[in-house]
């Protein structure tokens, strides 16, 4: 199981360091219903990651991701495809970064977060964690890394829990700060939101590049 956890770490960290969801949870926390919506968003995030991961593990198990003591070839081909997809995403994020000191453009839907109910905040957490294409690619990569080791169902469950907890660190941190510091957290959360929004493209481009290269390297090693 140690190998599985080691292999899933890069993908889990990639999900955790997602600037836009972190900006979103900060906006949720500073809204009128922040005390209810912040935890609801975090719960939705956990449900999204864990649910998507569980489904992918079941699919991978049914497709025999581990054969004869070695990962199945299709897992290596999947890693190769995921790695290439992440490199393409990294290039797009890098080209789309703000130039000449321009302010980054935030999605229009973020303006509606102030009016969210806890249910909508939880739904937003699910969507941003599991439906977001970048995160979904990383969850697939993480679960493929777990499935290819051939560990038991119980050990896979533990690995999924570890993945989910790590993937939630980025979103959970502002929630913890909010409840630990109370009103004093406003300035700190605002600085965090501004920095993450301003550096979103660069952070994600570098992160996706690193994980993409690793997946391609793992794929080549598995196929050789």
C-alpha positions as CSV (number, residue, x, y, z in Angstrom):
1,X,0.0,0.0,0.0
2,X,3.0,2.3,0.6
3,X,3.8,2.3,-3.1
4,X,0.2,3.1,-4.0
5,X,0.1,6.1,-1.6
6,X,3.5,7.3,-2.9
7,X,2.3,7.1,-6.5
8,X,-0.9,9.0,-5.9
9,X,0.7,11.9,-4.0
10,X,1.5,14.1,-7.0
11,X,-2.0,13.8,-8.3
12,X,-3.5,14.5,-4.9
13,X,-1.4,17.6,-4.4
14,X,-2.4,18.7,-7.9
15,X,-6.0,18.6,-6.9
16,X,-5.3,20.4,-3.6
17,X,-3.4,23.3,-5.2
18,X,-6.3,24.5,-7.3
19,X,-6.4,28.3,-7.2
20,X,-9.9,28.9,-8.4
21,X,-11.6,26.6,-5.9
22,X,-9.6,28.2,-3.1
23,X,-10.7,31.6,-4.3
24,X,-14.3,30.3,-4.5
25,X,-14.3,29.0,-0.9
26,X,-12.9,32.3,0.3
27,X,-15.7,34.1,-1.4
28,X,-18.2,31.7,0.1
29,X,-16.7,32.3,3.6
30,X,-16.9,36.1,3.4
31,X,-20.6,35.9,2.2
32,X,-23.5,36.5,4.5
33,X,-23.9,32.7,5.1
34,X,-20.2,32.1,5.4
35,X,-20.4,30.1,8.6
36,X,-22.7,27.5,7.0
37,X,-21.6,27.8,3.3
38,X,-17.9,27.3,4.0
39,X,-18.2,23.9,5.6
40,X,-20.9,22.9,3.1
41,X,-18.5,23.7,0.2
42,X,-15.7,21.7,1.9
43,X,-18.1,18.7,2.4
44,X,-19.1,18.9,-1.2
45,X,-15.5,18.9,-2.2
46,X,-14.8,15.8,-0.2
47,X,-17.8,14.0,-1.5
48,X,-16.9,14.9,-5.1
49,X,-13.3,13.7,-4.8
50,X,-14.1,10.5,-2.9
51,X,-17.1,9.7,-5.1
52,X,-15.2,10.1,-8.3
53,X,-12.3,8.2,-6.9
54,X,-14.4,5.3,-5.8
55,X,-16.2,5.0,-9.1
56,X,-12.8,5.0,-11.0
57,X,-11.4,2.3,-8.7
58,X,-14.4,0.1,-9.3
59,X,-14.0,0.6,-13.1
60,X,-10.2,-0.1,-13.0
61,X,-10.7,-3.2,-10.9
62,X,-13.3,-4.6,-13.3
63,X,-10.9,-3.9,-16.2
64,X,-8.0,-5.8,-14.5
65,X,-5.6,-3.0,-14.0
66,X,-3.1,-5.5,-12.5
67,X,-2.2,-8.7,-14.2
68,X,0.4,-11.3,-13.5
69,X,2.1,-9.3,-10.8
70,X,2.5,-6.3,-13.1
71,X,0.4,-3.3,-14.1
72,X,-1.7,-4.0,-17.2
73,X,-0.5,-2.4,-20.4
74,X,-3.7,-0.3,-20.7
75,X,-2.9,1.5,-17.5
76,X,0.4,2.6,-18.9
77,X,-1.3,3.8,-22.1
78,X,-3.9,5.6,-20.0
79,X,-1.1,7.3,-18.1
80,X,0.5,8.3,-21.4
81,X,-2.7,9.8,-22.6
82,X,-3.3,11.6,-19.3
83,X,0.2,13.0,-19.3
84,X,-0.1,14.4,-22.8
85,X,-3.5,15.9,-21.9
86,X,-2.0,17.6,-18.8
87,X,0.9,19.0,-20.9
88,X,-1.7,20.5,-23.3
89,X,-3.6,22.0,-20.4
90,X,-0.3,23.4,-19.0
91,X,0.5,25.0,-22.3
92,X,-3.0,26.6,-22.5
93,X,-2.7,27.9,-18.9
94,X,0.7,29.4,-19.6
95,X,-0.5,31.1,-22.8
96,X,-3.5,32.4,-20.9
97,X,-1.6,34.0,-18.1
98,X,-2.1,37.8,-17.6
99,X,0.4,40.0,-19.4
100,X,1.7,43.5,-18.7
101,X,0.3,43.7,-15.2
102,X,-3.3,43.1,-16.4
103,X,-5.8,42.0,-13.8
104,X,-6.8,38.3,-14.2
105,X,-10.3,37.7,-15.3
106,X,-12.4,35.7,-12.8
107,X,-15.3,33.5,-13.9
108,X,-18.7,35.3,-13.9
109,X,-20.2,32.5,-11.8
110,X,-18.1,33.6,-8.8
111,X,-20.3,36.7,-8.5
112,X,-23.3,34.5,-7.6
113,X,-21.5,32.9,-4.6
114,X,-22.8,35.6,-2.2
115,X,-26.3,34.4,-2.7
116,X,-25.7,30.7,-2.4
117,X,-27.5,28.5,0.1
118,X,-25.6,25.8,1.9
119,X,-27.0,23.2,-0.5
120,X,-25.8,25.2,-3.5
121,X,-22.4,25.8,-1.9
122,X,-22.1,22.0,-1.4
123,X,-23.1,21.4,-5.0
124,X,-20.4,23.9,-6.1
125,X,-17.8,22.0,-4.1
126,X,-18.8,18.7,-5.9
127,X,-18.7,20.4,-9.3
128,X,-15.4,22.1,-8.8
129,X,-13.7,19.0,-7.4
130,X,-15.0,16.1,-9.5
131,X,-16.5,17.7,-12.7
132,X,-13.7,20.2,-13.3
133,X,-11.8,18.7,-16.2
134,X,-8.3,19.3,-14.7
135,X,-9.2,17.8,-11.4
136,X,-10.9,14.8,-13.0
137,X,-7.8,14.0,-15.0
138,X,-5.8,14.1,-11.8
139,X,-8.2,11.9,-10.0
140,X,-8.1,9.4,-12.8
141,X,-4.3,9.5,-12.7
142,X,-4.3,9.0,-8.9
143,X,-6.8,6.1,-9.0
144,X,-4.9,4.4,-11.9
145,X,-1.8,4.6,-9.7
146,X,-3.6,2.8,-6.9
147,X,-5.4,0.2,-9.1
148,X,-2.2,-0.8,-10.9
149,X,-0.5,-1.9,-7.6
150,X,-3.0,-4.8,-7.2
151,X,-3.6,-4.1,-3.5
152,X,-6.7,-5.4,-1.8
153,X,-10.1,-3.6,-1.7
154,X,-9.5,-2.5,1.9
155,X,-6.1,-1.1,1.1
156,X,-7.5,0.7,-1.9
157,X,-10.1,2.3,0.4
158,X,-7.4,3.5,2.7
159,X,-5.5,4.9,-0.3
160,X,-8.6,6.7,-1.5
161,X,-9.1,8.2,1.9
162,X,-5.5,9.5,1.9
163,X,-6.0,10.9,-1.6
164,X,-9.2,12.6,-0.6
165,X,-7.7,14.2,2.6
166,X,-4.7,15.5,0.7
167,X,-6.8,16.8,-2.2
168,X,-8.9,18.7,0.3
169,X,-6.1,20.6,2.1
170,X,-6.2,23.6,-0.2
171,X,-9.9,24.1,0.2
172,X,-9.9,23.2,3.9
173,X,-7.2,25.7,4.9
174,X,-9.3,28.8,4.4
175,X,-12.2,27.2,6.3
176,X,-9.9,26.4,9.2
177,X,-8.4,29.9,9.2
178,X,-11.9,31.4,9.1
179,X,-13.2,29.5,12.1
180,X,-9.9,29.7,14.1
181,X,-9.4,33.5,13.6
182,X,-12.9,34.8,13.3
183,X,-13.2,38.4,12.2
184,X,-9.4,38.7,12.2
185,X,-9.2,36.2,9.2
186,X,-10.8,38.7,6.8
187,X,-7.5,40.4,5.8
188,X,-5.5,37.2,5.6
189,X,-8.2,35.5,3.5
190,X,-8.4,38.5,1.2
191,X,-4.7,38.4,0.6
192,X,-4.8,34.7,-0.1
193,X,-7.7,35.1,-2.6
194,X,-5.9,38.0,-4.4
195,X,-2.6,36.1,-4.6
196,X,-4.2,32.8,-5.8
197,X,-6.4,34.6,-8.4
198,X,-3.4,36.6,-9.7
199,X,-1.1,33.6,-10.0
200,X,-3.7,31.0,-11.0
201,X,-2.4,30.4,-14.6
202,X,1.3,30.2,-13.6
203,X,0.6,27.9,-10.6
204,X,-1.5,25.5,-12.7
205,X,0.8,25.6,-15.7
206,X,3.9,24.6,-13.6
207,X,2.0,22.0,-11.6
208,X,0.4,20.4,-14.6
209,X,3.7,20.3,-16.5
210,X,5.4,18.5,-13.6
211,X,2.6,15.9,-13.1
212,X,2.2,15.4,-16.9
213,X,6.0,14.7,-17.4
214,X,5.9,12.3,-14.4
215,X,2.9,10.4,-15.9
216,X,4.6,10.2,-19.3
217,X,7.8,8.9,-17.7
218,X,5.8,6.3,-15.7
219,X,4.0,5.2,-18.9
220,X,7.2,4.8,-20.9
221,X,8.7,2.8,-18.0
222,X,5.7,0.6,-17.8
223,X,5.6,-0.1,-21.6
224,X,9.3,-0.8,-22.0
